[in-house]
Amino acid sequence: MPVKPMDTTLLVSLSHQLASFRSMDVIANNIANASTPAFKRESVKFQEMVMQVQPAEGDTNTQTVSFVQDKGIVRDLAAGRIEATHAPFDFAVNGTGYFVVSTPNGDRYTRNGHFALDGSGRLVTDDGDAVMGEGGQITVTADDGDIHVAEDGTISGKQGQIGKLRLVKFDDEHALKKEGSSLYSTDQSGQTTKDAKIYQGMLEASNVEPVVEISHMLEVTRAYQATANLTQSQEDLMRQAIDKLGSVNG
């Protein structure tokens, strides 16, 4: 249904303001997670929505107006820097692959390799979920002494091999769904990855560049202000028109 001309400016302005709010939320979340291991920056994907509006007074042809439509979030899958922590149960993935984590809701996947041992010696995440090996959960005992993890994920101790970290990849990484705590879920079947290496005592950093995000935030702020000014101008024109109409009728 065609949009009335007098509503067009306000609706276009509103669509741009909503887009700015959405962009600002995503940018703020990126900045908040700049120090979260393996966090992947996100951006909003917008699409132009074209509508036909009724002709203005004196015109005969309909006018084409462009609105902004939110189409979802795009995740930047570029790898972050690999930084040394020297913690024995910190692991970074160099290449394509995700650690497998067993949760109450089923297997989940993460590149955040900040792990630890729980009271029973299981290798777990910060939330206490078990990190899976190729043969199941991985348990380290006091008799194993210092732990060494090879680049292929093989875990060894003083008494020999303990297990091997399970690392999987997916055909469509963009389809992975965020679930919080650096975990992802998917209906895809994980495939064993052969082209990734695991580095012990290191973590993959977030790929967020705070300076770049702040620059984007300033751009969004300016865009929002411009549309807010447009809205205010339109409201002022409508108010003046109503005042003049009232004075003529009076």
C-alpha positions in Angstrom: 0.0 0.0 0.0 1.4 3.4 -1.0 2.7 5.6 1.9 1.3 9.1 2.2 3.8 11.8 1.3 3.5 13.6 4.6 4.5 10.4 6.4 7.4 9.6 4.2 10.1 11.7 5.8 9.3 10.6 9.3 9.2 6.9 8.3 12.5 7.1 6.5 14.1 8.9 9.4 12.7 6.4 11.8 14.1 3.4 9.8 17.5 5.1 9.8 17.4 5.8 13.6 16.5 2.2 14.3 19.4 1.0 12.1 21.7 3.3 14.1 20.4 1.9 17.4 21.0 -1.6 16.2 24.5 -0.8 14.9 25.4 0.9 18.2 24.3 -2.2 20.2 26.5 -4.5 18.1 29.5 -2.2 18.2 29.2 -1.8 22.0 29.1 -5.6 22.4 32.2 -5.9 20.2 34.1 -3.4 22.4 32.9 -5.1 25.6 34.4 -8.4 24.3 37.6 -7.0 23.0 39.5 -9.0 25.7 37.4 -12.2 25.5 39.5 -15.0 24.1 38.6 -16.0 20.5 35.6 -13.6 20.3 34.7 -12.8 16.8 33.6 -9.3 16.0 30.1 -8.8 14.5 28.4 -6.2 12.3 24.8 -5.6 11.2 23.7 -6.5 7.7 21.2 -4.0 6.3 19.2 -4.1 3.1 17.5 -1.4 1.2 13.7 -1.7 1.1 12.1 0.3 -1.7 8.5 1.4 -1.5 6.2 3.5 -3.8 4.6 6.6 -2.2 1.6 8.5 -3.4 2.4 11.6 -5.6 2.8 14.9 -3.8 0.3 17.7 -4.6 0.8 18.8 -8.2 2.5 15.6 -9.2 1.1 12.7 -11.2 3.7 10.0 -10.8 4.3 7.9 -7.6 7.7 8.5 -5.9 10.2 5.8 -4.9 11.4 5.9 -1.3 14.3 3.9 0.2 14.0 2.5 3.7 16.6 0.6 5.8 15.8 -3.0 6.8 17.7 -5.0 9.3 18.7 -8.4 7.8 20.7 -9.9 10.7 24.2 -10.2 12.1 27.4 -11.0 10.2 30.3 -12.6 12.1 33.9 -11.9 11.1 35.6 -15.3 11.3 39.1 -13.9 10.9 41.5 -15.5 13.5 42.7 -13.3 16.4 46.3 -13.0 17.5 47.8 -16.0 19.4 49.1 -14.7 22.7 51.2 -16.6 25.3 49.7 -17.1 28.7 52.1 -20.0 29.9 49.1 -21.6 31.7 49.3 -25.4 31.1 45.6 -25.7 30.3 45.3 -22.8 27.9 45.1 -23.9 24.3 45.0 -21.9 21.1 43.8 -23.2 17.7 45.9 -22.2 14.8 43.8 -22.9 11.8 40.2 -24.1 11.2 38.6 -25.9 14.1 36.6 -25.8 17.3 37.0 -27.6 20.7 34.1 -29.8 21.6 32.4 -29.2 25.0 29.8 -31.4 26.6 27.0 -29.4 28.2 23.6 -30.3 29.8 22.1 -29.3 26.5 24.4 -31.4 24.3 27.7 -30.9 22.6 28.7 -27.3 22.0 31.8 -25.8 20.3 34.3 -23.1 21.1 37.6 -21.6 20.1 38.1 -20.2 23.6 40.7 -22.6 24.9 40.9 -21.2 28.5 40.4 -24.5 30.4 41.2 -25.8 33.9 40.9 -29.0 35.9 38.0 -29.5 38.3 38.1 -31.2 41.6 38.0 -34.7 40.0 40.8 -33.8 37.5 38.5 -33.4 34.5 39.5 -30.8 31.9 36.6 -28.3 31.9 35.6 -24.8 30.8 35.1 -21.9 33.2 31.5 -23.0 33.6 32.5 -26.5 34.5 31.5 -28.2 31.3 33.7 -31.1 30.2 36.1 -30.6 27.3 35.9 -33.6 25.1 38.7 -35.8 23.8 38.5 -38.3 20.9 37.7 -41.0 23.5 35.4 -39.0 25.8 36.1 -36.8 28.7 39.7 -36.0 29.6 40.9 -36.7 33.2 44.3 -35.8 34.6 45.6 -37.3 37.9 48.3 -36.2 40.3 50.4 -39.1 39.1 50.5 -37.7 35.6 52.8 -34.8 36.7 53.5 -32.0 34.2 51.2 -32.1 31.2 52.4 -31.7 27.6 50.0 -31.1 24.7 51.4 -31.7 21.2 50.2 -29.7 18.2 47.9 -32.5 17.1 46.1 -32.3 20.5 47.7 -35.4 22.1 47.9 -35.0 25.8 50.8 -36.7 27.6 52.0 -36.9 31.2 54.7 -38.7 33.2 53.0 -42.0 32.7 52.4 -41.7 28.9 49.5 -40.6 26.8 46.3 -39.4 28.6 44.1 -38.6 25.7 43.7 -36.4 22.6 41.7 -33.2 22.3 38.8 -33.5 19.9 38.9 -30.7 17.3 36.1 -30.4 14.6 35.3 -28.1 11.7 32.0 -27.3 9.9 31.0 -26.7 6.3 29.4 -23.4 7.1 30.9 -21.7 10.1 28.6 -18.7 9.7 25.7 -20.9 10.5 27.0 -21.6 14.0 24.6 -20.0 16.6 26.0 -18.1 19.6 24.9 -19.5 23.0 26.9 -17.4 25.4 30.1 -18.3 27.4 32.0 -18.4 24.0 30.0 -21.5 23.0 28.3 -22.2 19.7 25.6 -24.7 18.7 24.8 -26.1 15.3 22.8 -28.9 13.6 25.7 -29.6 11.3 27.9 -32.7 11.8 31.4 -31.8 13.0 34.2 -33.2 10.8 37.6 -34.0 12.2 40.0 -31.3 11.1 43.5 -32.1 9.9 44.7 -28.7 9.0 44.8 -27.1 12.5 47.4 -27.0 15.2 46.9 -26.7 19.0 49.4 -24.5 20.9 49.7 -25.1 24.7 50.1 -22.2 27.1 48.5 -19.8 24.5 45.1 -18.3 23.7 43.6 -16.9 20.6 42.8 -13.2 21.3 39.6 -11.5 20.1 39.7 -10.2 16.6 38.1 -6.9 17.7 40.2 -3.8 17.1 38.9 -1.2 19.7 40.2 1.8 17.8 38.3 0.7 14.7 35.1 0.0 16.6 35.3 3.5 18.3 35.6 5.0 14.8 32.5 3.1 13.7 30.7 4.3 16.8 31.4 7.9 15.9 30.2 7.3 12.3 26.9 5.8 13.6 26.5 8.7 16.1 26.8 11.2 13.3 24.4 9.3 11.1 21.9 9.2 14.0 22.2 12.9 14.7 21.6 13.7 11.0 18.4 11.6 10.9 17.3 13.1 14.2 17.8 16.6 12.8 15.7 15.5 9.7 12.9 14.4 12.0 13.0 17.6 14.0 12.9 19.7 10.8 9.9 17.8 9.5 8.1 18.2 12.9 8.8 21.9 12.8 7.3 22.2 9.3 4.2 20.3 10.3 3.8 22.5 13.4 4.2 25.6 11.4 1.7 24.4 8.8 -0.9 23.6 11.5 -0.4 27.0 13.1 -0.9 28.8 9.8 -3.9 26.7 9.0 -5.4 27.5 12.4 -4.8 31.3 11.9 -6.4 31.2 8.4 -9.5 29.3 9.7 -9.7 31.7 12.7 
